[in-house]
Amino acid sequence: MAALDEKARKFLEQPFVGEVTTLRPDGSPHSTVVWVDTDTDVVMFNTAVGRAKERHLRKDPRIALIVVDPENVYRWVSISGTAELTTEGADAQIDKLAKKYLGQDEYPWRNPEEERITVKIRPEHVETTGLDE
């Protein structure tokens, strides 16, 4: 397992969105924008059960994520590895992410019929550019 260094962790604490790529059943890539959370060397995002990302990861847990500084596209962190899915703590996590990205205490688009899920990425490869500036 690869480790995030302190500079990468600090970068990922910023409210920069990420682009996550999963694999469809036919092997083709599927990319979407996500809000990013971290916990030591685990990088996480939140989705809902039944969405494409969740369905793809249940069949093939390989995943890649890139987060780019919107003010300087030459500053970024890229992580690839294996995903682990859990519903435990997912409702609290989406609220935490709403605070980070929207400044709101609760996720405003909550659908009571959806079950939230946290996707934890165990990094196998970590690449960074421009974090020394």
Summary of the structure (lengths in Angstrom):
residues: 133
radius of gyration: 14.3
end to end distance: 26.3
largest distance: 44.8
contacts: 389
relative contact order: 0.26
helix: 21%
strand: 44%
